[in-house]
Amino acid sequence: MTEREQAFRRRSDIGETTVEDDLFLVKPETQGIFHLNPVAAALWRLVAEPRTRSEAALILSSAFPDVAPSQISADVERFFDHLVWGGLIVPCPPAG
């Protein structure tokens, strides 16, 4: 399985607070705060269910047809990397 095929889901214990169009996540064990802009918040909502990077990029590409798919894919990669690094999403076991 490649990294793009690995599904991730958000941790259920992460706190969320919305302020205007921005979303703030709070990691309970450290009280670390992560700021998400509206597009990042949409990605966060997508990983409420297990999603791969490829699936997330495809969904965003449909929502933003004027943005190059390669740019969306790169942005999704960075976002997933940031969430993994922050301990906010966790890998899901392979289906089957």
C-alpha positions in Angstrom: 0.0 0.0 0.0 1.3 3.4 -0.9 1.1 6.5 1.3 -1.6 7.9 -0.9 -3.7 4.7 -0.4 -3.5 4.8 3.4 -6.8 5.9 4.8 -6.8 8.3 7.8 -9.6 9.5 10.2 -9.6 12.2 12.7 -9.2 11.4 16.4 -12.6 11.5 18.2 -11.1 13.2 21.2 -9.9 16.4 19.4 -11.8 19.5 20.6 -13.2 21.9 18.0 -14.2 25.6 18.3 -15.4 27.7 15.4 -14.7 31.4 15.3 -16.2 33.2 12.3 -15.0 31.2 9.2 -12.0 29.5 11.0 -11.9 26.3 13.0 -9.6 25.7 15.9 -8.7 22.2 17.1 -7.5 21.4 20.6 -5.4 18.3 21.3 -6.4 17.2 24.8 -3.2 15.8 26.1 -1.1 18.9 25.3 -3.8 21.6 25.0 -2.1 22.4 21.7 -4.2 24.6 19.4 -4.3 24.2 15.6 -5.8 26.8 13.4 -7.7 25.7 10.2 -8.8 28.1 7.5 -12.1 27.4 5.8 -10.6 25.0 3.2 -8.5 23.2 5.8 -11.7 22.9 8.0 -13.5 21.3 5.1 -10.7 18.7 4.8 -10.9 18.2 8.6 -14.6 17.4 8.2 -13.9 15.0 5.3 -11.7 12.9 7.6 -14.6 12.3 10.0 -14.8 9.2 7.9 -11.7 7.3 6.8 -10.3 8.9 3.7 -7.2 8.6 1.7 -5.2 11.6 0.4 -6.3 10.7 -3.1 -10.0 10.6 -2.1 -9.7 14.0 -0.3 -8.0 15.6 -3.3 -10.6 14.3 -5.7 -13.4 15.7 -3.6 -11.7 19.1 -3.4 -11.0 19.0 -7.1 -14.7 18.7 -7.7 -15.5 21.6 -5.4 -12.8 23.8 -6.9 -12.7 23.0 -10.7 -10.8 26.2 -11.5 -7.8 25.1 -9.4 -5.2 22.8 -11.0 -5.6 19.2 -9.6 -1.8 19.0 -9.1 -2.1 22.1 -6.8 -4.9 20.6 -4.8 -3.1 17.3 -4.5 0.0 19.0 -3.2 -2.0 21.0 -0.7 -3.8 17.9 0.5 -0.5 16.1 0.9 0.8 19.0 3.1 -2.4 19.2 5.1 -2.4 15.4 5.8 1.3 15.6 6.8 0.6 18.4 9.1 -2.3 16.6 10.8 -0.3 13.4 11.1 2.6 15.3 12.6 0.3 17.1 15.0 -1.3 13.7 16.1 -4.7 14.9 15.0 -5.5 12.1 12.5 -4.6 8.4 12.8 -4.2 5.7 10.1 -7.1 3.3 9.6 -6.4 -0.4 9.2 -6.7 -1.7 5.6 -10.3 -2.7 4.7 -11.0 -6.3 4.2 
